[in-house]
Amino acid sequence: MTWVPKDTYAGHYAWETWAFDQLHQQHPEATVQELNAGFSDIGQKIISGVAGGTPVDASELSVVHARDLFDKGALSALDAEIAQNTDLAPANYWDAANRYRSNNGKYYALSIYITADGLGINSRMLRDAGLDPKAADLKTWDDLVRYSEKLTKTDGSGKINQLGYPFDPPGLQEWATWSYTNGGEVQDDAVTKALFNTTPVADMLRYRATQYQRFGVNRVADWKGDQFKIQRQALQWTDIVGFYGLMTGGIYVPKDFEYWYVAPPKGPSGSASLSSAWANMVGRPTGVKSADLSFALLHFLAGPDGTSQLFKNLGWFPPLKNFYQSSAWTVAVKANPMLAQAPDEINTGKEFVFFRRYNDVSTALSPLITDAVTGKRDIQQSLSDGAQQVTSILSK
């Protein structure tokens, strides 16, 4: 089961087909039928299948699905199988990948790709504004304001019709990463308690609120949709895997689109530029009829050959560290030097925000953050109320 539609990511479908063929070659008695589910529905579908005694044999899992499914008993532990396959040993993976597929010493999934957050850049727009096309001097929040000032244009009525960075109210993942860049935290290591009602996070929201009033309002009436795609916005919040895939596909933007990517800028209270890193995965629901065959499919999808195939097809970065010493990676970096940033950013990346109970936390916290940035609610009160609500959600 997957939530990724075939008509959106042809390379994803090719990776799956490759794994299905490998399975059939070793197990001619096996056939694979792919089921599609909506991203917001796949977790409940897995739970329903397990409860009804008809689980799917394998499923693609987002970082925001897997831990909750394991906690609810809907995913089986894979430790015995992992111990028998040295290529899947936890020591072979980036630490950021192991965080999301294990709990209390048990592993319940195999990671398929890994990524980290940062800024995607339209290099042509930067060059036209007299800025470095690779944003080499965009290191701090002040630098981001400086870039946005040079890139912002208005029409005859004074309305903004071109932007650097939009400074819109952030989603949870962006909000968390910006908190990290200013020396803040959002959760404890076990993801059981909210830790964001602090000065660094409040200062970050004040900065965002100030810049929202400068760059987030007073836009032209037709400022709708994806402004980065139509080259009216020069910088966008993204992750390096998603950005690389969009830029190289020739579908989202033309193939001659000039682009670059940089890590998140550092806040005044931060000690370094910090990102969030995470890894999506595949897992085996509880109660499958043929556990060995199901794991064999997971192994083809997520083993060294499968993750290398996914990189070849889509540019999605393998979670296995050895890949980054391979000739395939060397060739890829030579062809696209932007990729060289990925290992360091992934290796130092902090945790994905509230990957336990993410949907419930988002429902409670996201409106408070939006209201704080847009000036509808006091920032400190928003953080205080949000921390209480989130801690309550995580404790259940």
N, C-alpha and C positions, 0 to 999 in steps of 0.2 A: 504494500500500500504506500502511495506517495501523494503529496499535495502538489507536486510540480507538474503543470500541464505540458503535454507533448508539444503543442503548437507554440509554446513560449521558449523552451530550451531544447532544441533539437539535439544538442550535444549531451544533455542529460539522458535523453531517451537512448542515444547511441551507447552510452556507458552502461545503462541497464541491460540493453540488448546484448552487449558483449558479455556481461556477467551471466545472463540467462543461458547464452550459448555455451559458456565454459561449464556451467553446471550440467547442462544436458549431455555434453561430451563425456563427462565423468560418470554421470548417472542418467543413462538413456531412458530409464523409467520415469524420470521427472519432467514435468512441464511447469511453466510459470505463467500465471495469469496476473496481469497488473491491474490493480484497483486504484482509482483516484478519489481523493477526498479533499475537501476544502481545508486550508491551513487551520482555521479555527475549529474544524469539526473532527480532525483526524484523531485527536486524543480520545474523545468520547466514543468514536467508532471502535477504537482498539479496546477500550474498557467494555463496551457493549458486547463485542465479539468474545472476549474472555469470559464475561459473565454468562453468556448464552451457550458456551461450549463450542463456539465456532470461530476461534481466533484466526486472523491471517497469520501466515507462516513467518512473515518478516515485514518490517515497516521502516520507512524513512522517518527520522525523528529530529525535530528541531530542539535546540538547546532549551527552549521553554516548554517542551513536551516531556522529555525523557525522564527527568528526575521525579516529577509528579506521578508519572505512570508507574515507575518502579516503587515509589512509596505506597502506591495503592495496590501493589501486587499484580499489576497488569503486564509487567516485563519480567522475564526470567533472568537470573544471574548466568553469566557466561564464563565464570572463572575456570571451571573444569576444562572447557574447550580451549580457552586462551592458554592455559598451562601446557597444552599439548601442541601448540603452534607457536614456535619461538618468534616468528615474524610479527606476531601480535602482542608480544610482551609489553607491558606498560612502560618499561624503560625506553622503548623505541619511540615513544610519542612525546610531542611537546607537552609540558606540564599543563598548559592551557587546555589541551584536549582531554587529559585525564580528569580534570576537575569536574567535567560535566557528565561523565559516564560512570562515575563510581560513587559509592556511599558506604561508609562503615567497612571499608576494605573489600567491598564486592563491586565487580564490574558488570554492568547491565547493558552495554552497547559497545559498538565499534565505530570510532570516528571515521568520517569520510572526507571532510575538508575542514580547513581552519582559516580564520580571517581576523582582521582587526580594524578598528575605526580610524577615520581621519578625514582629510579634505580632498575632494576631487577638484581639479583645476582646469579651466579653459585657458591654455597657454597663449593662444592668439589674443584673447581679450586683455590678458595681463601685459603682453608686449605692446599692444596698442595704447595702453595707459601709461607706458614708460616704466613698467614694473618687471622684475625678473620673471620670465615665462615659466620657470620652475619653482618660483616662490622660495628661493633659497634663504631669503632673509625674513621669512614669515615664521617667527619663532615664538612670539608672545601674543597675548590678547591685544596689547597696544598695536602690534604689527598688523593684526587682523583689522582693526579699526582704520589704520592708515591705508591699507589696501582697499577697504570698502569705500573710504572717502575718495580715493583716486578713481575708482571704478564706477561710482554712482553718477548717473546722468539724469537730468530732468527735462521735461518737455516745456513748451512755451508757457504753460500755466503753473509751472513749478512742481508738477507731479513727477514722482520717480518713475522712469521708464527703463533704467538699467541699474543693476546692482552688482556689488562685489559679493558679500555674504548677506543672506536675508535676515538673520537674527530672529526668525520666527520662534514662537514658543516651542521648546524642544520636546521630542518624545522621550520616553524614559531612558532609552539607551544613550541618546545624545546628552541628556541631562546628567546621567551618571558619569559619563566620560569627562564632561566639562568639570564636574565636581572633582574627579581624580586629578585633573590638570592643575587644580588650585590647592592641592594637598588635602582634599576632603575624602571622606569615605561615605558609602551609602548603606553598607550591610556588614554583618560580622562574617567570619569565615564559613560558618555553618549555614548561613543564610536563614537565621532564625530571629534576627533582631535588626531593626532599622537604626542606622547610626548617622543619619544625615541632618539632624537638627543641630548644626554646628556653624561656627563663624565662616569657615571657608566655603561651605555650600551656600550660606546666605549671601556672602559677598559675590559669589558667582551669579546668583539670581539677580542681584542688584545691577551687576554689569550687564547681564542679558536684558534686563528691563530698560536700562538706559539706552542701549543700542537698538532695542526694538522700537523705541519712540523715534529714533533717528532714521532707521533704515527699514523698519517693519511696517510703518504706516505711511500714509500720504503717497500711495502708489497709484499708477494710472488704473482706470476702470477695468481694462482688459488684462490685468495682472492675474491670470488664472492658469492652472496647469503647470507643467514642468518647464520652468523658465531656463534651467540649465540646458535642456535639450535644444531649445530654440535659440540659444546663445544670447540670452538677455540677462543672465546671471552667471558670474564668472567662477564662483566657488560654491560647492555644495557639500553637505555632510553625507558621508557614505562609508562603506567599508572597502578595503583594498581588493578583495576578491570580486565583490559585486561590481565595483567600478571598472576593474580590468576587463571583466567579461562583457560589460556593456560597451566599453570603448573599442574593443577589438572585434566585435561581431559585425559591424557595418550595418546594423539595423537600428539601434537606438540613435546613433549619430553617424554621419558619413565616415567612410574609412580614412579620409584625410583629416579628420578632426584632430587638432593639436591638444594634447592633454598631459597632465602630470598629477602626482599625488603626494601629499605631505602628511606627516603625523600631526595630531592635534596640537595647537599652540598652547604654551605654558601660561598659567595664571600667575598673578603677583605673589601668591602665597605658596605656590608649588615649587618643588625642587627640580622637576624635570618634566619634559613632555611625556605624558602617559596616555596610553590607549586602553580600550577594552578588547580582549581577544576571546574568541569562542569557536567551538567546533560542533557542527551538526553531525549526525550519526545514523546508524541503522541498528535495530534491535529485534529480539525475538519475543513476541508476546507469550504470556504464560499459557500452558495447556495445549501447545501445538501437537499434532498427531505424530510428526516425525521430527524430533528435536535435532537429530544428527543432520538430516537433509536441510533443515532450516538454517542451521549454523553454516553448512557448506555454502549456501547462497550468500549469507552475510559475509563469509570469508572472501568470496569472489568479488563482492561489491566493495569491501572495505580493506582488503589486504593490500600489500604493496603494488601488485599489478593493477588492481581495480582503482586505487586512488591515483596511480600514475595515468591510467586511462582517462579518469575524470579531469585531470589537469590537461592532458592532451586535447580532449574534446572541448572543454569549457574554460580552462585556465583557473580552475578552482584548486587552491593550494592543498597538497596532501598534509595530513597531520603527523606523518612519520618523519622524524628528523633526518634520517639517512637520505631522503630524497634530495635534500638541499646540498648534498655533496655529489650528486649524480651528474652525468653528462647532460641529461635532459634539462636539468635546472640551469646548468652553465650555458647551454645553448639558448635557453629562454631569456636569461638575463642579458646575454650579449645582444639579442634581438630587441629587447625592451628593458633598458637599464632601470626603469622605474621599479621593476620587481625586486631589485636588490634591497629595497627598504623592508620587505616583508618579514624576513626571519627575525631581525632585531625587534621590530614592533610586536610581532607575535610572542616572542620570548619574554618581553617585559610587560605585556598587556595584563591589565587587571581583569577581574571577573565581570561577566555579563550580569547586568543588574537583575536581581530577584529572579533567578532562573528557577527557583521554587515559587510556586503560586503566582507566576508572572501575570496571568490574566486578571486575577482578583486584585493584585496590587495595582496594576495599571488602571483598573476601573476606579479605584479609590484615589490614587495619587495623581494621575495625569491631569484631572481638572484643577487640582490645587496648584500645580506647577504652572499651568496655562494662566490661571487667574493672577498668580503672583507676577509673572512676566508682563502681562498686559495691564497691570496696575489695578485690577479689580479686587485684589485682596492683599492684605499685609503679608510681606514675605516671611517674616519670622513666625507669624501665626500660621501660615500655610505649612511651614516646615514642622512646627510643633504638632499641629493637628495631623499632618500626614504621617509623622513618625509614630504617633499613637495608633493610628488606624493600621498602618503596615505591620507593626510589631504584633498587633492583635491577629491579623490575618496569618502571619507566619507561625504563630504559636499554635494554630489549630491543627 
